[in-house]
Amino acid sequence: MSNERYVPIEPDDTGALVSEQLDLSMRLEDGELVMYDRRTSEPLLMETEAERAALESEQHGRLPKPSCNGTQVT
């Protein structure tokens, strides 16, 4: 936005749209919009992806841990 008007964003050399306001770059990948953190270049997870990752992490944390001799410690 400039002077209270929207200004079109031109794609960069890779075809991504860069938002300096949001500090994101956005690209179409396989027909879906994927947003990337410009500082880390990591994709931002959508809510369902973030929920799935949190659930997997939680489940992973509950798995019994093997001991040194291969038996499970509960």
Order of alpha helices (4+ residues) and beta strands (2+ residues): beta-beta-beta-alpha-beta-beta
